[in-house]
């Protein structure tokens, strides 16, 4: 049995954040150190895997892990479609012409810029941490189970993280689709999206006639029927996407005759935007950051968890300062992350399963043990105590199964991590 290294995780987290910030102050040194650090983490995980004692616990969590992964990816796909819809349904002209909402948090940060010393303001503005950093910090937390920093199973912790992520994303979709709010960056949609300038026929009928006409708003409230005449707009381009034809009303691709480019399929149209531009209540960045901080707080409490929460606070004020989100999105993202993490505690239980099994078995044979002890039958008492002890022990697995399963888990998780870094590089 190899000794645990409970203090190593905090040092690893500090090294990762510190080395990655060198991209801002020493790019050449960062280009050299980052692959070295990532390589060290990968080798450390692979070297420890053969000596890990709880692979059978990980095996029991595989089904839950894979199910949570599929659920999270499905939720992210639904979210991507919803983000495209809320941007395209009103057309690019609306995004350019509609002013951002007033935000007291933005005003407060501008006021503090005038009051605080310049070094503090410079630190608050610095891009210390981003979305992919929080994902990497969670990967460090999950893999630290190999070194005894975090209680097994690591796949159970990962399953809880992904399941909670999926639930939060679906709730987020329901909130920002329900009421479409203007972006804090009015130029964003023009720079990211290629979609018609005019509104969708739904918005042409149910929104545009009442956009600035107060009399029409009063009348539609009284009648509860859309009565106003619809202005003339260019016709909608309708490509042939076969079974995915229902995506046309959501994605609204441009006519190739106007762009000079060839016809696109639905997937190319969807992935081109690279993120939303409307105000999306609540902030997905903050939700991911808070889930990571909550996982650290529960699995690895101490000074490192405090450090992670400070990073969350720094990231939140930058989201507001750089106007990626309004203050309400950041605040809502924080409490949604906390509340949803608490509600999924059943996935990665605080209790030690082996101890729980021993106690259950002991409760079943307690009467028999007392009876055998009164009769002086020590052999029977010893036999029943051995049964209790075996109930809490992990089943042995073959070396071949251990190396195969461990290798698959290490490679698959590292691959997922690299894909996450790639796909979230632009936020």
C-alpha positions as CSV (number, residue, x, y, z in Angstrom):
1,X,0.0,0.0,0.0
2,X,1.4,3.4,-1.0
3,X,1.0,6.4,1.3
4,X,-1.4,9.1,0.4
5,X,-0.3,12.6,-0.5
6,X,-3.1,14.9,0.9
7,X,-1.1,18.1,0.6
8,X,0.0,17.6,-3.0
9,X,-3.3,18.7,-4.6
10,X,-3.1,22.2,-3.4
11,X,0.4,22.6,-4.6
12,X,-0.6,21.2,-8.0
13,X,-3.5,23.7,-8.3
14,X,-1.2,26.6,-7.5
15,X,1.4,25.5,-10.0
16,X,-1.2,25.1,-12.7
17,X,-2.8,28.5,-12.2
18,X,0.6,30.2,-11.8
19,X,2.2,28.6,-14.8
20,X,-0.7,29.2,-17.1
21,X,-0.8,32.9,-16.1
22,X,2.7,33.2,-17.6
23,X,1.0,33.4,-20.9
24,X,0.3,37.1,-20.1
25,X,3.7,38.1,-18.6
26,X,6.2,35.7,-20.2
27,X,4.7,34.0,-23.3
28,X,8.0,32.2,-24.2
29,X,8.4,30.7,-20.7
30,X,4.7,29.8,-20.7
31,X,5.1,27.9,-24.0
32,X,7.9,25.9,-22.5
33,X,6.5,25.2,-19.0
34,X,2.8,24.4,-19.8
35,X,3.5,21.2,-21.8
36,X,6.0,20.2,-19.2
37,X,3.5,20.6,-16.4
38,X,0.7,18.9,-18.3
39,X,3.1,16.0,-19.2
40,X,4.0,15.7,-15.5
41,X,0.4,15.5,-14.5
42,X,-0.3,12.8,-17.1
43,X,2.8,10.7,-16.2
44,X,2.0,11.1,-12.4
45,X,-1.5,9.7,-13.0
46,X,-0.3,6.8,-15.2
47,X,2.4,5.9,-12.8
48,X,0.1,5.8,-9.8
49,X,-2.7,3.9,-11.5
50,X,-1.2,0.3,-11.1
51,X,-1.0,0.9,-7.3
52,X,-4.5,2.3,-6.9
53,X,-6.5,0.1,-4.5
54,X,-10.1,1.1,-5.3
55,X,-10.5,0.2,-9.0
56,X,-13.5,-2.0,-8.1
57,X,-15.3,1.1,-6.6
58,X,-14.5,2.9,-9.9
59,X,-15.9,-0.1,-11.8
60,X,-19.2,0.2,-9.9
61,X,-19.4,3.9,-10.9
62,X,-18.8,3.4,-14.6
63,X,-22.5,3.2,-15.6
64,X,-23.4,6.3,-13.7
65,X,-20.4,8.1,-15.1
66,X,-21.2,7.3,-18.7
67,X,-24.9,8.0,-18.2
68,X,-24.0,11.4,-16.7
69,X,-21.7,12.1,-19.6
70,X,-24.4,11.4,-22.2
71,X,-26.9,13.5,-20.3
72,X,-24.5,16.5,-20.0
73,X,-23.6,16.3,-23.7
74,X,-27.3,16.2,-24.6
75,X,-28.0,19.2,-22.4
76,X,-25.1,21.1,-24.0
77,X,-26.5,20.4,-27.5
78,X,-29.9,21.7,-26.5
79,X,-28.3,24.7,-25.1
80,X,-26.4,25.4,-28.3
81,X,-29.6,25.3,-30.3
82,X,-31.3,27.6,-27.8
83,X,-28.5,30.1,-27.9
84,X,-28.7,30.2,-31.7
85,X,-32.5,30.7,-31.6
86,X,-32.5,33.7,-29.2
87,X,-29.9,35.4,-31.4
88,X,-31.4,34.7,-34.8
89,X,-35.1,35.1,-34.0
90,X,-34.9,38.9,-33.8
91,X,-32.3,39.5,-36.6
92,X,-29.0,41.3,-36.5
93,X,-30.5,44.8,-36.9
94,X,-32.3,44.4,-33.6
95,X,-29.1,43.5,-31.8
96,X,-27.3,46.5,-33.2
97,X,-30.1,49.0,-32.4
98,X,-31.1,47.8,-28.9
99,X,-29.3,49.4,-26.0
100,X,-27.9,47.3,-23.2
101,X,-29.8,47.2,-19.9
102,X,-28.7,49.4,-17.0
103,X,-26.5,47.5,-14.6
104,X,-25.6,48.7,-11.1
105,X,-22.8,46.2,-10.9
106,X,-21.1,47.7,-13.9
107,X,-21.5,51.2,-12.4
108,X,-20.0,50.0,-9.1
109,X,-16.9,48.6,-10.8
110,X,-16.3,51.8,-12.8
111,X,-16.6,53.8,-9.6
112,X,-14.1,51.5,-7.8
113,X,-11.7,52.0,-10.7
114,X,-11.6,55.7,-9.8
115,X,-11.2,55.0,-6.0
116,X,-8.9,52.1,-5.7
117,X,-5.1,52.2,-6.2
118,X,-4.0,51.4,-9.7
119,X,-2.2,48.2,-8.9
120,X,-5.4,46.7,-7.4
121,X,-7.4,47.8,-10.4
122,X,-4.8,46.3,-12.7
123,X,-5.0,43.0,-10.8
124,X,-8.9,43.0,-11.0
125,X,-8.6,43.6,-14.8
126,X,-6.0,40.8,-15.3
127,X,-7.2,37.6,-17.1
128,X,-6.0,35.4,-14.2
129,X,-8.4,32.5,-14.9
130,X,-10.9,31.4,-17.5
131,X,-13.5,28.7,-18.1
132,X,-11.0,26.1,-19.2
133,X,-9.0,26.7,-16.1
134,X,-11.9,25.7,-13.9
135,X,-12.4,22.5,-15.9
136,X,-8.7,21.7,-15.5
137,X,-8.9,22.3,-11.8
138,X,-11.8,19.8,-11.5
139,X,-9.8,17.2,-13.5
140,X,-6.9,17.7,-11.0
141,X,-9.4,17.1,-8.2
142,X,-10.8,14.0,-9.8
143,X,-7.4,12.4,-10.6
144,X,-6.1,13.2,-7.2
145,X,-8.1,10.2,-5.9
146,X,-5.1,8.1,-7.2
147,X,-2.9,9.8,-4.6
148,X,-5.3,9.6,-1.7
149,X,-6.1,13.3,-1.7
150,X,-9.8,12.7,-2.5
151,X,-12.0,9.9,-1.4
152,X,-12.8,7.2,-3.9
153,X,-14.5,6.8,-6.3
154,X,-13.2,9.5,-8.6
155,X,-15.7,8.5,-11.3
156,X,-18.5,9.0,-8.9
157,X,-17.3,12.6,-8.3
158,X,-17.1,13.1,-12.0
159,X,-20.6,11.7,-12.6
160,X,-22.0,14.1,-10.0
161,X,-20.2,17.1,-11.6
162,X,-21.4,16.2,-15.1
163,X,-25.0,15.4,-14.0
164,X,-25.2,18.7,-12.1
165,X,-23.7,20.5,-15.1
166,X,-26.4,19.0,-17.4
167,X,-29.3,19.9,-15.0
168,X,-28.0,23.5,-14.6
169,X,-27.7,23.9,-18.4
170,X,-31.2,22.8,-19.0
171,X,-32.6,25.2,-16.3
172,X,-30.4,28.0,-17.9
173,X,-32.0,27.3,-21.3
174,X,-35.5,27.6,-19.9
175,X,-34.6,31.0,-18.3
176,X,-33.0,32.7,-21.3
177,X,-35.4,31.4,-23.9
178,X,-38.4,32.5,-21.9
179,X,-37.4,36.2,-22.1
180,X,-34.9,37.4,-24.6
181,X,-32.7,40.2,-23.3
182,X,-30.3,42.5,-25.2
183,X,-26.5,41.9,-25.0
184,X,-24.3,44.0,-22.9
185,X,-22.1,44.1,-26.1
186,X,-24.4,45.4,-28.9
187,X,-21.9,44.6,-31.7
188,X,-21.4,41.0,-30.6
189,X,-24.1,39.4,-32.8
190,X,-22.7,41.1,-36.0
191,X,-19.2,39.9,-35.3
192,X,-20.2,36.3,-34.5
193,X,-23.3,35.4,-36.4
194,X,-24.2,35.1,-40.0
195,X,-28.0,35.3,-40.0
196,X,-30.6,37.6,-41.7
197,X,-30.8,41.2,-40.5
198,X,-34.6,41.1,-40.4
199,X,-36.6,39.3,-37.7
200,X,-38.0,35.9,-37.9
201,X,-41.7,35.7,-39.0
202,X,-42.7,34.9,-35.4
203,X,-41.1,38.1,-34.2
204,X,-42.5,40.0,-37.2
205,X,-46.0,39.2,-36.1
206,X,-45.8,39.0,-32.3
207,X,-43.1,41.5,-31.4
208,X,-42.1,44.1,-34.0
209,X,-45.5,45.9,-34.3
210,X,-45.4,46.4,-30.5
211,X,-41.7,47.1,-30.2
212,X,-42.0,50.9,-29.7
213,X,-45.7,51.6,-30.3
214,X,-47.2,52.1,-26.8
215,X,-50.7,52.3,-28.1
216,X,-50.4,48.9,-29.7
217,X,-49.0,47.5,-26.5
218,X,-52.1,48.7,-24.6
219,X,-54.4,47.4,-27.2
220,X,-52.8,43.9,-27.4
221,X,-53.1,43.7,-23.6
222,X,-56.8,44.5,-23.8
223,X,-57.5,42.2,-26.8
224,X,-55.0,39.5,-25.9
225,X,-54.7,38.9,-29.6
226,X,-52.0,39.9,-32.1
227,X,-53.9,42.4,-34.2
228,X,-51.4,44.8,-35.8
229,X,-50.5,44.7,-39.4
230,X,-47.1,43.1,-40.2
231,X,-44.6,45.1,-42.2
232,X,-43.0,43.7,-45.4
233,X,-39.8,41.8,-44.8
234,X,-37.5,39.8,-47.2
235,X,-38.6,36.2,-47.6
236,X,-37.0,33.5,-45.4
237,X,-34.4,31.2,-47.0
238,X,-35.4,27.6,-46.5
239,X,-32.6,25.0,-47.2
240,X,-33.3,21.3,-47.6
241,X,-31.9,19.6,-44.5
242,X,-33.9,16.3,-44.7
243,X,-34.7,14.9,-41.2
244,X,-33.2,18.1,-39.6
245,X,-35.6,20.4,-41.5
246,X,-37.1,21.6,-38.3
247,X,-33.8,23.2,-37.4
248,X,-34.3,25.8,-40.2
249,X,-36.6,28.0,-38.0
250,X,-34.1,27.9,-35.2
251,X,-30.8,28.4,-37.0
252,X,-32.0,30.7,-39.9
253,X,-29.1,30.2,-42.3
254,X,-28.3,32.9,-44.9
255,X,-29.2,32.4,-48.6
256,X,-26.0,31.2,-50.4
257,X,-26.8,33.6,-53.3
258,X,-26.4,36.5,-50.9
259,X,-23.2,35.3,-49.2
260,X,-21.4,33.9,-52.3
261,X,-20.6,30.8,-50.3
262,X,-21.9,27.3,-50.8
263,X,-24.9,25.9,-49.0
264,X,-24.3,24.8,-45.4
265,X,-25.7,21.9,-43.4
266,X,-27.3,22.4,-40.0
267,X,-24.2,21.4,-38.1
268,X,-21.9,23.9,-39.8
269,X,-24.4,26.7,-39.3
270,X,-24.8,25.8,-35.6
271,X,-21.1,25.6,-34.7
272,X,-20.0,28.7,-36.6
273,X,-21.2,31.2,-33.9
274,X,-18.8,30.0,-31.2
275,X,-21.0,31.2,-28.3
276,X,-24.1,33.4,-27.6
277,X,-24.4,37.1,-27.8
278,X,-27.7,37.8,-26.0
279,X,-27.8,38.2,-22.3
280,X,-28.1,34.5,-21.2
281,X,-29.5,34.3,-17.7
282,X,-27.7,32.9,-15.8
283,X,-23.9,32.9,-16.6
284,X,-22.6,29.6,-17.8
285,X,-19.1,30.6,-16.9
286,X,-20.0,31.3,-13.3
287,X,-22.0,28.1,-13.1
288,X,-19.0,26.0,-14.1
289,X,-16.7,28.0,-11.8
290,X,-19.0,27.5,-8.8
291,X,-19.5,23.8,-9.5
292,X,-15.7,23.4,-9.4
293,X,-15.4,25.4,-6.2
294,X,-18.2,23.4,-4.6
295,X,-16.5,20.1,-5.6
296,X,-13.2,21.3,-4.0
297,X,-15.0,22.5,-0.9
298,X,-16.7,19.2,-0.3
299,X,-13.9,16.8,-1.5
300,X,-10.8,18.7,-0.5
301,X,-11.7,21.4,2.2
302,X,-9.0,23.7,3.4
303,X,-6.9,26.7,2.2
304,X,-6.9,25.5,-1.4
305,X,-10.7,25.6,-1.5
306,X,-10.6,29.2,-0.2
307,X,-8.1,29.9,-3.1
308,X,-10.6,28.4,-5.6
309,X,-13.4,30.6,-4.3
310,X,-11.2,33.7,-4.6
311,X,-10.6,32.7,-8.2
312,X,-14.4,32.4,-8.7
313,X,-14.9,35.9,-7.3
314,X,-12.2,37.3,-9.5
315,X,-13.7,35.6,-12.6
316,X,-17.2,36.9,-11.7
317,X,-16.2,40.6,-11.5
318,X,-14.4,40.2,-14.8
319,X,-17.5,38.8,-16.4
320,X,-19.3,42.0,-15.3
321,X,-16.4,44.4,-16.0
322,X,-15.8,43.1,-19.5
323,X,-19.6,43.0,-20.1
324,X,-19.9,39.4,-21.1
325,X,-22.8,39.2,-18.6
326,X,-24.9,41.5,-16.5
327,X,-24.5,41.4,-12.7
328,X,-27.8,39.5,-12.3
329,X,-26.4,36.6,-14.4
330,X,-23.3,36.3,-12.2
331,X,-25.2,36.4,-9.0
332,X,-27.8,33.9,-10.3
333,X,-25.0,31.6,-11.6
334,X,-23.4,31.5,-8.1
335,X,-26.5,30.6,-6.2
336,X,-27.7,28.1,-8.8
337,X,-24.4,26.3,-8.7
338,X,-24.4,26.1,-4.9
339,X,-28.0,24.9,-4.7
340,X,-27.8,22.4,-7.5
341,X,-24.6,20.9,-6.2
342,X,-26.3,20.4,-2.8
343,X,-29.3,18.6,-4.4
344,X,-27.0,16.0,-6.1
345,X,-25.3,14.8,-3.0
346,X,-26.8,11.4,-3.5
347,X,-24.5,10.7,-6.4
348,X,-21.2,10.9,-4.5
349,X,-22.1,10.0,-1.0
350,X,-20.2,11.2,2.0
351,X,-20.4,7.9,3.7
352,X,-17.9,5.1,3.4
353,X,-19.6,2.3,1.6
354,X,-17.4,-0.4,3.1
355,X,-18.1,0.8,6.6
356,X,-21.8,1.0,5.9
357,X,-21.8,-2.7,4.7
358,X,-20.0,-3.8,7.8
359,X,-22.5,-2.1,10.1
360,X,-25.4,-3.6,8.2
361,X,-24.0,-7.1,8.4
362,X,-23.2,-6.6,12.1
363,X,-26.7,-5.6,12.8
364,X,-28.0,-8.8,11.1
365,X,-25.8,-11.1,13.2
366,X,-25.7,-9.2,16.4
367,X,-28.2,-11.4,18.1
368,X,-26.5,-14.6,17.0
369,X,-23.1,-13.3,18.2
370,X,-24.5,-12.6,21.7
371,X,-26.1,-16.0,21.8
372,X,-22.9,-17.8,20.8
373,X,-20.9,-15.7,23.3
374,X,-23.2,-16.7,26.1
375,X,-22.9,-20.4,25.1
376,X,-19.1,-20.1,25.0
377,X,-18.9,-21.0,21.3
378,X,-15.9,-18.9,20.4
379,X,-15.5,-20.6,17.0
380,X,-19.0,-19.6,15.9
381,X,-18.3,-16.0,17.2
382,X,-15.1,-15.9,15.2
383,X,-16.8,-17.2,12.1
384,X,-19.6,-14.6,12.2
385,X,-17.1,-11.7,12.8
386,X,-15.2,-12.9,9.7
387,X,-18.4,-12.7,7.7
388,X,-18.9,-9.1,8.9
389,X,-15.3,-8.2,8.0
390,X,-15.6,-9.7,4.5
391,X,-18.8,-7.7,3.9
392,X,-16.9,-4.5,3.9
393,X,-13.9,-5.7,1.9
394,X,-13.5,-4.8,-1.8
395,X,-13.7,-7.7,-4.3
396,X,-10.3,-8.5,-5.8
397,X,-10.0,-8.1,-9.5
398,X,-7.4,-9.6,-11.8
399,X,-4.3,-7.6,-12.8
400,X,-5.3,-7.8,-16.5
401,X,-8.7,-6.2,-15.7
402,X,-7.0,-3.6,-13.5
403,X,-4.5,-2.5,-16.1
404,X,-7.0,-2.5,-18.9
405,X,-9.7,-0.6,-17.1
406,X,-7.3,1.8,-15.5
407,X,-5.7,2.6,-18.8
408,X,-9.0,3.1,-20.5
409,X,-10.2,5.5,-17.8
410,X,-6.9,7.5,-17.7
411,X,-6.8,7.9,-21.5
412,X,-10.5,8.6,-21.9
413,X,-10.6,11.2,-19.2
414,X,-7.4,13.0,-20.4
415,X,-8.9,13.0,-23.9
416,X,-12.1,14.5,-22.7
417,X,-10.1,17.1,-20.8
418,X,-8.1,18.1,-23.9
419,X,-11.3,18.3,-26.0
420,X,-12.9,20.5,-23.3
421,X,-9.9,22.8,-23.4
422,X,-10.1,23.1,-27.2
423,X,-13.9,23.7,-27.4
424,X,-13.9,26.2,-24.5
425,X,-10.8,28.2,-25.6
426,X,-13.0,31.1,-26.8
427,X,-15.3,30.9,-23.8
